[in-house]
Amino acid sequence: MAEEIFPSSYKCDCGHECHFFENTIRDMEQMSKNKTVRLRDSVDDEHVIIFLNEKAREILCPTLGKCIIISQE
């Protein structure tokens, strides 16, 4: 299971870590109230964080596919 590293990072099952600014994550959570929102990191092996219902739900990994995120709250 992929994991959320509070407050604004995520670790994929493949070991890749995605780091974002806290404000970016807050904005994505707010935007995901009514629709699915995607946040991409900017490295070559691009991972995509999927937000739904104000939470990060999964990571789309280029090597493993979908990885469900477990929260550390």
N, C-alpha and C positions, 0 to 999 in steps of 0.2 A: 504494500500500500504506500502510495506517495504521502508525503506529510507536509503540513503547513508549519513553517518555522516563524513563530510570532516575532515581530508584527507584520513583516512584509516580504517574506521569502518562502519559497516552496522547493522541496526536494523530491525529484522523480525517483521511481524505482530503479532506473538505470544509474543513479548516482548524481545526475546533473542537478545543480542548484540554480534557481531563477531568483534574482534579487531585484526588487522594485522599491520605489519611494513609498512611504506610508500613505501619503496623500493620494497616490495613484491607486493603491488598493482600496482606500475608502471610497474614491470616486467610482471604481468598478463595482463595488458592493452596492452603492446607491443606484447606479444605472441598471443593475441586474434585478431590481424589484419587479419589473414588469416584463423583462425579456432576457434571453440568454446573451451574455457578453463575453467576448474573447479578448485575452490580453497575451500578446506575443513577446517573447524576449528577443534580444537583438543579436544573439550569437549565431554562428554558422549552423549548428544543429538545433534549429529553432524549436522550442517547446511552446505550447499554447496552454494558458490557464483558462478554464471555463468557469464562469461565475453564473449562478442561478439562485434566485430567491435570497439575495444578499449574502451569499457564501461562495467561496471557491469550492467547486465540486469535483473537478477532475483535471488532469494534465494530459494533453495529447502529445505523446512522445514520438519522435521520428523513428525510433527503433522498436519500442515496445507497444505502441498504439495507445489505448486509453489506460490511464492509471488513476484510480479513485483516490481522492485526497482525504486523509484523516486529520481532524483538527486537534490541536494540543490544548484546547480550552477546557 
